[in-house]
Amino acid sequence: MRLGDRFGAHRVLEPKGALPRAALRLDNQTPPYDNEIGLRVHALHITSTSFTRLWQEAAGDRERFAAAVMNIVGRQGKFQDPVTGSGGVLLATVDFVGPALGIDLLPGDPLVSMVSLALTPLRLDSVGAVNLSLGQVEVEGYAILFESGLWAKLPDDLPAELALMALDVAGAPAYTARYVHAGQRVLVVGGGKAGLLCLHEAKKRVGVTGQVILVEKDETRGGTALRLGLADNLVIADASRGLEVMREVERVTDGKLADVAFNCVSLPDTEMGTILATRDEGKIIFFSMSTDFSRAALGAEGAGKPVEMIIGNGYLPGHAQIALQALRENEALRKHFTGFLSQSEPQA
């Protein structure tokens, strides 16, 4: 059999010896090896941080946005934002299943990749419609998943675009399920898609004796979380203003602060607000690709805050099922997300 490295090192063109995420260029042309999966790609779900940056850089012009995405992939053989380093996930149909894999997957099966586009060999032939609300772009192309690559079959009971959105941030509700317990005070910073899924999972797990707090700068997004019944308290504040966030969280918790905090903000400089709003010996899970971990570590040290800080790596066993189940069991949240599906930027 013709086998490649299980972590994809054989696909690295530059620099040799690197792993795919750290590589400057990947081989996106060689047909899949016998321990790889070949995919016909239909859509990219780009991380919020990167999508926002590219859309703003394109000044809202679809053709410029499409050209930027094509340029990144053409230069690197993968989609990895050159500024943020982030990627996303893809929606695809299986084209080839390596015979050495022995997995429950057949050509024609629809799936979502559960590893970052920043390490996935990808070729794009075209870029189509852009969905601003979901952070998705329709494409035609081909991708490769390595032997170590994670994937999830698309469920039959949810729209593909909706499942793609949820699976891109599946790590967030999965970490919430792991670290949140009954009676705790839980803080979620950022009310975007990942934040709303965290809120749902937190509300479910803290029970009637717990408290779930959302910090959100945008009043409309914050109001949506309250309307959906996902937060007990809403703090309208700029998450980069650390002292303001801390004081407001002190106010709604009677000075006790949060036991567990989740940072899901796609903007920089929000580390200290989350740290200061978390009690001593509490836990903080950082999911944002905008997080500066040096700033977080040194900031906590400088403030004398003995908090445990965890990098949300996007994967826990069962994370896909947890994210999809949130949409199944929360009809209001599912309808809210479904409303985004038609909000696309028309083709030029």
C-alpha positions in Angstrom: 0.0 0.0 0.0 1.0 3.6 -0.6 0.9 5.2 2.9 1.6 8.7 4.1 2.5 9.9 7.5 -0.5 9.7 9.8 -0.1 13.3 10.9 0.3 14.6 7.3 4.1 15.4 7.4 4.4 13.9 3.9 2.2 16.7 2.5 4.5 19.5 3.8 6.4 21.2 1.0 7.9 24.0 3.1 9.7 23.9 5.5 10.6 20.2 5.4 10.2 18.6 8.8 7.3 20.8 9.9 3.8 19.5 10.7 1.0 20.7 8.4 -0.4 23.5 10.6 3.1 25.2 11.0 3.9 24.6 7.3 4.1 27.5 4.8 3.0 25.3 1.9 1.2 22.0 1.7 0.9 19.6 -1.3 -2.7 19.9 -2.4 -2.2 18.2 -5.8 -1.0 14.6 -5.1 -4.0 12.2 -5.1 -4.9 10.8 -1.7 -2.7 8.0 -0.2 -4.2 4.7 1.0 -4.5 6.1 4.5 -6.1 9.4 3.5 -9.6 10.6 2.7 -10.3 12.6 -0.5 -13.1 15.1 -0.3 -15.1 17.2 -2.9 -15.5 20.5 -1.0 -18.8 22.5 -1.2 -18.4 25.1 1.5 -15.9 26.6 4.0 -16.9 27.8 7.4 -14.1 30.3 8.3 -13.4 31.1 11.9 -15.1 34.3 13.0 -11.9 36.2 13.7 -10.5 35.5 10.2 -13.8 35.9 8.3 -14.4 39.3 9.9 -10.8 40.5 9.2 -11.0 39.4 5.5 -14.5 40.8 4.9 -13.4 44.2 6.4 -10.2 44.2 4.4 -12.3 43.5 1.3 -14.5 46.5 2.2 -17.6 44.3 1.9 -16.9 43.5 -1.7 -17.6 39.8 -2.5 -15.2 39.6 -5.4 -12.3 41.0 -3.4 -13.2 38.6 -0.5 -13.3 35.7 -2.9 -10.0 36.7 -4.4 -8.4 36.9 -0.9 -9.6 33.4 -0.1 -8.4 32.0 -3.4 -5.1 33.8 -3.0 -4.5 32.3 0.5 -5.3 28.8 -0.7 -3.3 29.2 -3.9 -0.2 30.3 -2.1 -0.3 27.9 0.9 -2.2 24.9 -0.4 -4.5 25.3 2.6 -6.7 28.0 4.1 -4.8 29.6 7.0 -5.3 33.3 7.6 -1.8 34.8 7.4 -2.6 37.3 10.1 -4.6 35.3 12.7 -3.2 31.9 11.9 -6.8 30.5 12.1 -8.7 28.4 9.6 -12.1 26.8 10.1 -13.8 23.7 8.8 -15.3 22.5 5.6 -18.4 20.8 4.2 -17.8 18.1 1.7 -18.8 14.9 0.0 -16.5 11.9 0.3 -14.7 11.1 -2.9 -12.1 8.5 -1.8 -11.6 6.4 1.4 -8.2 5.0 1.8 -8.4 1.1 2.1 -5.9 1.2 4.9 -8.2 3.2 7.2 -10.9 0.7 7.9 -13.5 3.3 8.8 -17.3 3.6 8.5 -17.2 5.9 5.5 -18.2 5.5 1.9 -17.8 7.6 -1.3 -20.8 10.0 -1.5 -21.2 10.4 2.3 -21.6 14.1 3.3 -19.3 15.1 6.2 -17.8 18.1 8.0 -14.1 18.1 8.8 -13.4 18.4 12.5 -9.8 19.5 12.1 -8.8 23.0 11.1 -8.5 24.2 7.6 -5.1 25.6 8.7 -3.7 22.1 8.4 -5.9 20.6 5.7 -4.5 20.3 2.1 -7.0 22.2 0.0 -7.4 23.2 -3.7 -10.1 25.7 -4.7 -11.5 25.9 -8.2 -14.1 28.6 -7.5 -15.6 30.7 -4.7 -19.4 31.4 -4.7 -22.0 32.9 -2.4 -21.0 34.3 0.9 -23.1 34.0 4.1 -22.1 36.8 6.4 -24.2 35.7 9.3 -22.8 32.2 9.4 -19.3 33.0 8.3 -19.5 30.6 5.4 -18.6 30.7 1.7 -19.7 28.3 -1.0 -16.8 26.8 -3.0 -15.8 24.1 -5.4 -12.6 22.3 -4.6 -10.8 19.3 -3.3 -9.3 18.5 0.1 -7.4 15.8 1.9 -7.9 14.4 5.4 -4.9 12.6 7.0 -5.2 9.4 8.9 -5.3 11.4 12.2 -7.9 13.9 10.9 -11.2 14.1 12.6 -14.5 14.2 10.8 -18.3 13.9 11.5 -21.0 12.7 9.2 -23.7 15.2 8.6 -26.9 14.4 10.5 -30.1 13.7 8.6 -32.3 15.9 10.8 -30.5 19.3 10.5 -29.7 21.5 7.5 -26.1 21.0 6.3 -25.1 24.7 6.8 -26.5 24.7 10.3 -24.6 21.5 11.2 -21.4 23.0 9.7 -21.8 26.1 11.8 -22.3 24.1 15.0 -19.5 21.6 14.4 -17.0 24.4 13.7 -17.4 25.5 17.3 -18.2 22.1 18.8 -15.3 22.3 21.3 -16.9 25.2 23.1 -20.1 23.5 24.4 -18.1 20.3 24.9 -15.7 22.0 27.3 -18.7 23.6 29.0 -20.2 20.2 29.5 -16.9 19.0 31.0 -16.2 21.9 33.4 -19.7 23.2 34.5 -21.5 21.7 37.4 -24.7 22.3 39.3 -24.8 25.4 41.4 -21.9 27.2 39.8 -21.6 30.8 38.6 -20.7 30.7 34.9 -19.5 33.6 32.9 -19.5 33.6 29.1 -17.7 36.5 27.4 -19.1 37.0 23.9 -22.6 36.2 22.6 -21.7 34.9 19.1 -22.4 31.4 17.9 -19.9 29.7 20.2 -21.0 31.8 23.1 -24.7 30.9 22.6 -23.9 27.2 22.5 -21.8 27.6 25.7 -24.7 29.5 27.4 -27.1 26.7 26.4 -24.9 24.0 27.9 -24.1 26.1 31.0 -27.8 26.8 31.7 -28.6 23.1 31.4 -25.8 22.0 33.8 -25.9 24.7 36.6 -29.6 24.0 37.3 -31.9 26.2 39.3 -29.2 26.9 42.0 -26.6 28.2 39.5 -26.1 31.4 37.6 -25.2 32.1 34.0 -23.9 35.5 33.1 -23.2 36.9 29.6 -20.8 39.8 28.9 -21.6 41.2 25.5 -20.8 44.6 24.0 -23.6 44.5 21.4 -27.0 45.1 23.0 -28.9 43.3 20.3 -26.9 40.1 20.6 -27.1 40.4 24.4 -30.9 40.8 24.2 -31.1 37.8 22.0 -29.4 35.6 24.6 -31.9 36.9 27.2 -34.9 36.3 24.9 -33.8 32.8 24.2 -33.5 32.2 28.0 -29.8 31.4 27.8 -28.5 33.8 30.5 -29.7 34.9 33.9 -27.8 38.1 33.8 -26.6 40.3 30.9 -23.7 42.7 31.3 -23.4 45.2 28.4 -19.8 46.0 28.4 -16.7 46.2 26.2 -14.8 43.1 27.2 -11.5 44.9 26.6 -12.2 47.2 29.6 -11.2 44.8 32.3 -12.0 46.8 35.4 -15.5 47.6 34.1 -16.2 44.0 33.4 -15.0 42.9 36.8 -17.1 45.5 38.6 -20.3 44.5 36.7 -19.7 40.8 37.3 -19.1 41.6 41.0 -22.4 43.5 41.0 -24.5 40.6 39.6 -22.8 38.0 41.7 -22.8 39.9 45.0 -19.0 40.1 44.9 -18.4 36.4 44.4 -17.3 36.5 40.7 -17.5 33.6 38.4 -16.5 30.0 39.2 -15.9 29.1 35.5 -15.5 31.5 32.6 -15.5 31.0 28.8 -14.0 33.6 26.6 -15.5 33.3 23.1 -14.8 36.8 21.8 -13.3 37.3 18.3 -11.6 40.6 19.2 -8.2 41.1 20.9 -7.5 42.5 24.4 -10.2 40.7 26.3 -8.1 38.5 28.4 -7.9 40.7 31.5 -11.6 41.3 31.7 -12.2 37.5 31.8 -9.4 37.0 34.4 -10.5 39.7 36.7 -14.2 38.6 36.6 -13.2 35.0 37.7 -12.8 34.2 41.4 -9.5 33.0 42.8 -8.9 29.3 42.0 -11.6 29.5 39.3 -11.2 28.2 35.8 -11.0 30.1 32.5 -11.3 28.4 29.1 -10.1 30.6 26.3 -11.7 29.7 22.9 -11.0 32.8 20.9 -8.3 32.7 18.3 -7.7 36.4 19.2 -6.4 35.4 22.6 -2.8 36.4 23.4 -1.7 33.7 25.8 1.4 35.7 26.9 -0.8 38.6 27.8 -3.2 36.3 29.7 -0.4 34.6 31.7 1.5 37.7 32.5 -1.7 39.6 33.2 -3.0 37.1 35.7 0.4 37.1 37.4 0.5 40.9 37.5 -3.0 41.0 39.0 -2.2 38.3 41.6 -5.0 36.1 40.3 -4.5 32.3 40.9 -6.8 31.2 38.2 -6.4 28.0 36.1 -6.3 29.0 32.4 -7.2 26.3 29.8 -6.7 26.5 26.1 -9.8 25.3 24.3 -8.2 23.1 21.7 -11.5 22.5 19.8 -11.6 18.8 20.4 -13.0 16.6 23.2 -14.4 13.1 22.7 -18.1 13.4 21.8 -17.8 17.1 21.0 -19.7 16.8 17.7 -22.6 15.0 19.3 -22.8 17.6 22.1 -23.0 20.5 19.7 -25.6 18.9 17.5 -27.7 17.8 20.5 -27.8 21.4 21.7 -29.6 22.4 18.5 -31.9 19.4 18.7 -33.0 20.0 22.3 -33.3 23.8 22.2 -35.9 24.7 19.6 -35.6 28.5 20.1 -31.8 28.4 19.6 -32.1 26.2 16.6 -34.7 28.6 15.0 -32.4 31.6 15.8 -29.5 30.0 14.0 -31.7 28.7 11.1 -32.6 32.3 10.5 -29.0 33.0 9.3 -29.2 30.4 6.5 -30.7 32.7 3.9 -28.6 35.7 4.7 -26.1 35.4 1.9 -24.2 38.0 -0.1 -25.5 37.6 -3.7 -23.2 36.6 -6.5 -21.6 39.6 -8.3 
